[in-house]
Amino acid sequence: MEIKKSFCVQEGKFNVQNILELIQLNSSFDCEVNVKKNDKTINAKSILGTMNLFIYLRSGEEFTIILKGKDAEYAEEKITQLIEKHITVTSFLSLG
């Protein structure tokens, strides 16, 4: 199953510690975890790619988490909780 969840940053931003926490969480799942912003897609288990994408997120910008694999639903729930803990977002879910 593929799950896509899009977020629009309303307020706040990620710092290095928040991003490392996200990468650690992403790495705990068996499913593929990718993040798409504009036309760029990165492996969200990769430190460099994830750091580069999230450190520059600002209010009004959108990004999409793309999950593929057996624990994708659980991963979507936990990743959403972590993102909402650190920044104010609006989100919508799309099942593929």
ROSE-4610 file (N, C-alpha, C; in Angstrom, 1 decimal, always signed):
// ROSE-4610
residu = [M/M/M/E/E/E/I/I/I/K/K/K/K/K/K/S/S/S/F/F/F/C/C/C/V/V/V/Q/Q/Q/E/E/E/G/G/G/K/K/K/F/F/F/N/N/N/V/V/V/Q/Q/Q/N/N/N/I/I/I/L/L/L/E/E/E/L/L/L/I/I/I/Q/Q/Q/L/L/L/N/N/N/S/S/S/S/S/S/F/F/F/D/D/D/C/C/C/E/E/E/V/V/V/N/N/N/V/V/V/K/K/K/K/K/K/N/N/N/D/D/D/K/K/K/T/T/T/I/I/I/N/N/N/A/A/A/K/K/K/S/S/S/I/I/I/L/L/L/G/G/G/T/T/T/M/M/M/N/N/N/L/L/L/F/F/F/I/I/I/Y/Y/Y/L/L/L/R/R/R/S/S/S/G/G/G/E/E/E/E/E/E/F/F/F/T/T/T/I/I/I/I/I/I/L/L/L/K/K/K/G/G/G/K/K/K/D/D/D/A/A/A/E/E/E/Y/Y/Y/A/A/A/E/E/E/E/E/E/K/K/K/I/I/I/T/T/T/Q/Q/Q/L/L/L/I/I/I/E/E/E/K/K/K/H/H/H/I/I/I/T/T/T/V/V/V/T/T/T/S/S/S/F/F/F/L/L/L/S/S/S/L/L/L/G/G/G]
num = [1/1/1/2/2/2/3/3/3/4/4/4/5/5/5/6/6/6/7/7/7/8/8/8/9/9/9/10/10/10/11/11/11/12/12/12/13/13/13/14/14/14/15/15/15/16/16/16/17/17/17/18/18/18/19/19/19/20/20/20/21/21/21/22/22/22/23/23/23/24/24/24/25/25/25/26/26/26/27/27/27/28/28/28/29/29/29/30/30/30/31/31/31/32/32/32/33/33/33/34/34/34/35/35/35/36/36/36/37/37/37/38/38/38/39/39/39/40/40/40/41/41/41/42/42/42/43/43/43/44/44/44/45/45/45/46/46/46/47/47/47/48/48/48/49/49/49/50/50/50/51/51/51/52/52/52/53/53/53/54/54/54/55/55/55/56/56/56/57/57/57/58/58/58/59/59/59/60/60/60/61/61/61/62/62/62/63/63/63/64/64/64/65/65/65/66/66/66/67/67/67/68/68/68/69/69/69/70/70/70/71/71/71/72/72/72/73/73/73/74/74/74/75/75/75/76/76/76/77/77/77/78/78/78/79/79/79/80/80/80/81/81/81/82/82/82/83/83/83/84/84/84/85/85/85/86/86/86/87/87/87/88/88/88/89/89/89/90/90/90/91/91/91/92/92/92/93/93/93/94/94/94/95/95/95/96/96/96]
x = [+0.8/+0.0/+0.9/+0.5/+1.1/+0.3/+0.8/+0.1/+0.9/+0.1/+0.7/+0.0/+0.8/+0.2/+0.9/+0.1/+0.7/+0.5/+1.4/+1.4/+1.7/+1.0/+1.3/+1.8/+2.9/+3.5/+2.7/+2.1/+1.4/+2.2/+3.0/+3.8/+4.9/+6.0/+7.1/+8.1/+9.2/+10.1/+10.9/+11.5/+12.3/+13.7/+14.2/+15.6/+16.4/+17.7/+18.5/+18.0/+17.8/+17.4/+16.1/+15.1/+13.8/+14.0/+14.8/+15.1/+15.7/+16.7/+17.3/+16.3/+15.4/+14.4/+13.5/+13.2/+12.3/+13.1/+14.3/+15.1/+15.2/+15.4/+15.5/+14.1/+13.0/+11.7/+11.5/+11.8/+11.7/+12.5/+13.6/+14.5/+14.0/+13.0/+12.5/+11.4/+11.0/+9.9/+10.5/+9.8/+10.2/+9.9/+8.8/+8.4/+9.3/+9.2/+10.0/+9.3/+10.2/+9.7/+10.4/+9.6/+10.2/+9.5/+10.1/+9.5/+9.7/+8.6/+8.6/+8.3/+9.1/+8.9/+9.2/+8.2/+8.3/+8.6/+9.6/+9.9/+11.1/+11.4/+12.5/+12.0/+12.4/+12.0/+13.2/+13.2/+14.4/+14.0/+14.9/+14.7/+14.8/+13.7/+13.6/+14.3/+15.0/+15.9/+17.3/+17.5/+18.9/+19.1/+20.2/+20.4/+20.6/+21.5/+21.8/+20.6/+19.9/+18.7/+17.6/+17.3/+16.3/+16.6/+17.9/+18.3/+18.2/+18.7/+18.7/+17.2/+16.3/+14.9/+14.2/+14.3/+13.5/+14.1/+15.4/+16.0/+15.5/+15.1/+14.7/+13.2/+12.4/+11.0/+10.5/+9.6/+9.1/+7.6/+7.0/+5.5/+5.0/+3.9/+3.3/+3.8/+4.9/+5.5/+4.8/+4.8/+4.1/+5.2/+4.9/+5.7/+4.8/+5.2/+4.4/+5.3/+4.7/+5.4/+4.8/+5.6/+5.2/+5.7/+4.8/+5.1/+4.7/+5.5/+5.2/+5.7/+4.8/+5.2/+4.2/+4.6/+3.6/+3.2/+4.1/+3.8/+3.5/+3.1/+3.0/+1.9/+0.8/-0.3/+0.2/+0.9/+1.4/+2.4/+3.3/+4.3/+3.7/+2.7/+2.0/+1.5/+0.9/+0.3/+1.4/+2.5/+3.6/+4.4/+4.6/+5.3/+4.5/+3.1/+2.2/+2.3/+2.3/+2.3/+3.6/+4.7/+6.0/+6.0/+5.6/+5.6/+4.7/+3.5/+2.5/+3.0/+3.9/+4.5/+5.5/+6.1/+7.1/+6.7/+5.8/+5.3/+3.8/+3.2/+1.8/+1.6/+0.8/+0.5/-0.9/-1.3/-2.6/-2.2/-3.0/-2.6/-3.8/-3.5/-4.5/-3.9/-4.7/-4.2/-4.7/-3.9/-4.2/-3.7/-4.6/-4.2/-4.0/-2.9/-2.6/-2.9]
y = [-1.2/+0.0/+1.2/+2.2/+3.5/+4.6/+5.3/+6.4/+7.7/+8.7/+10.0/+11.0/+11.7/+12.7/+14.0/+15.0/+16.3/+17.3/+18.1/+19.1/+20.5/+21.4/+22.8/+23.5/+24.0/+24.6/+25.9/+26.0/+27.2/+28.1/+27.5/+28.2/+27.3/+27.9/+27.2/+26.7/+26.1/+25.4/+24.4/+23.5/+22.4/+22.9/+22.4/+22.7/+21.4/+21.4/+20.2/+19.0/+19.3/+18.2/+17.6/+18.4/+17.9/+17.0/+17.4/+16.7/+15.4/+15.4/+14.1/+13.1/+13.7/+12.9/+12.2/+13.0/+12.5/+11.4/+11.6/+10.6/+9.3/+9.4/+8.2/+7.5/+8.2/+7.6/+6.9/+7.6/+7.1/+5.8/+5.7/+4.6/+3.4/+3.6/+2.5/+1.7/+2.2/+1.5/+0.7/-0.4/-1.3/-0.7/+0.1/+0.7/+1.8/+2.1/+3.2/+4.5/+5.4/+6.7/+7.8/+8.5/+9.5/+10.8/+11.9/+13.2/+14.0/+14.6/+15.3/+16.8/+17.7/+19.1/+19.7/+20.3/+20.8/+19.6/+19.7/+18.6/+17.7/+17.8/+17.1/+16.0/+14.8/+13.7/+13.1/+13.0/+12.4/+11.2/+10.4/+9.3/+9.9/+9.8/+10.4/+9.7/+8.6/+7.9/+8.4/+9.2/+9.7/+11.0/+11.1/+12.3/+13.5/+13.4/+14.6/+15.1/+14.3/+14.7/+15.3/+14.6/+15.1/+16.4/+16.5/+17.7/+18.9/+18.7/+19.7/+20.2/+19.2/+19.6/+20.3/+19.8/+20.3/+21.5/+21.7/+22.9/+24.2/+24.2/+25.4/+25.5/+24.6/+24.8/+26.0/+26.7/+28.0/+28.0/+28.9/+29.1/+29.3/+28.5/+28.6/+27.5/+26.9/+25.9/+24.5/+23.7/+22.4/+21.3/+20.1/+18.9/+17.7/+16.6/+15.4/+14.2/+13.5/+12.2/+11.1/+10.3/+9.1/+7.8/+7.0/+5.7/+4.5/+3.5/+2.3/+1.1/+0.2/-1.0/-1.4/-2.5/-3.2/-2.4/-1.6/-0.8/+0.7/+1.0/+2.4/+3.1/+2.5/+3.1/+3.5/+2.6/+2.9/+4.0/+4.0/+5.0/+6.3/+6.4/+7.7/+8.3/+7.5/+8.0/+8.6/+7.8/+8.3/+9.5/+9.5/+10.6/+11.9/+11.8/+12.9/+13.4/+12.6/+13.0/+13.8/+13.3/+14.0/+15.4/+15.4/+16.7/+17.7/+17.3/+18.2/+18.6/+17.8/+18.2/+19.4/+19.5/+20.5/+21.8/+21.6/+22.7/+22.7/+23.8/+23.9/+23.7/+22.7/+22.3/+22.1/+22.2/+21.6/+20.4/+19.4/+18.2/+17.5/+16.7/+15.9/+14.6/+13.5/+12.2/+11.7/+11.0/+10.4/+8.9/+8.0/+6.6/+6.2/+5.5/+5.1/+3.7]
z = [+0.0/+0.0/+0.0/-0.8/-0.8/-0.1/+0.8/+1.5/+1.2/+0.8/+0.7/+1.6/+2.4/+3.3/+3.1/+2.7/+2.4/+3.6/+3.8/+4.9/+4.4/+5.0/+4.7/+6.0/+6.0/+7.2/+7.5/+8.7/+9.1/+9.9/+10.8/+11.8/+12.3/+12.6/+13.2/+12.1/+12.6/+11.7/+12.5/+11.7/+12.3/+12.7/+13.8/+14.1/+13.9/+14.1/+13.8/+14.7/+16.0/+16.9/+16.5/+16.0/+15.6/+14.3/+13.4/+12.2/+12.5/+13.4/+13.8/+14.4/+15.2/+15.8/+14.8/+13.7/+12.6/+11.9/+11.6/+10.9/+11.7/+13.0/+13.8/+13.8/+13.9/+13.8/+12.4/+11.4/+10.0/+9.8/+10.4/+10.3/+11.1/+12.0/+12.8/+12.0/+10.9/+10.1/+9.0/+8.6/+7.5/+6.2/+6.2/+4.9/+4.4/+3.1/+2.5/+3.0/+3.3/+3.8/+2.9/+2.1/+1.2/+1.5/+1.2/+1.4/+0.0/-0.4/-1.7/-1.4/-1.9/-1.8/-3.2/-3.7/-5.1/-6.0/-6.8/-7.7/-7.1/-5.9/-5.3/-4.3/-4.5/-3.6/-2.9/-1.6/-0.9/+0.0/+0.3/+1.2/+2.6/+3.3/+4.6/+5.7/+5.4/+6.3/+6.2/+5.2/+4.9/+5.7/+6.4/+7.2/+6.4/+5.4/+4.6/+3.8/+3.1/+2.3/+3.2/+4.3/+5.2/+5.8/+6.3/+6.9/+5.9/+4.7/+3.7/+3.3/+3.3/+3.0/+4.1/+5.3/+6.4/+7.1/+7.0/+7.7/+7.1/+5.8/+5.1/+5.0/+5.5/+5.5/+6.2/+5.6/+6.2/+6.1/+6.8/+6.7/+5.3/+5.0/+3.7/+2.7/+3.0/+2.2/+2.4/+1.4/+1.4/+1.2/+1.8/+1.6/+1.7/+1.1/+1.1/+1.6/+2.6/+3.0/+2.2/+1.6/+0.8/+1.4/+1.8/+2.5/+1.7/+1.6/+0.8/+1.6/+1.9/+2.7/+3.7/+4.4/+5.2/+6.5/+7.0/+8.2/+7.9/+6.6/+6.2/+7.0/+7.3/+8.0/+9.4/+10.1/+11.4/+11.3/+10.3/+10.2/+9.9/+9.1/+8.8/+10.1/+10.9/+12.2/+13.1/+13.2/+14.1/+13.6/+12.3/+11.6/+11.8/+11.5/+11.7/+13.1/+14.1/+15.5/+15.7/+15.2/+15.5/+14.8/+13.5/+12.8/+13.5/+13.9/+14.6/+16.0/+16.5/+17.8/+17.7/+16.5/+16.4/+15.6/+14.6/+13.9/+13.7/+13.4/+13.2/+11.7/+11.3/+9.9/+9.7/+8.4/+8.0/+7.1/+7.1/+6.4/+5.7/+4.7/+4.1/+3.6/+3.6/+3.4/+2.0/+1.3/+0.0/+0.0/-0.1/-0.2/-1.6/-1.9/-3.3/-3.6]
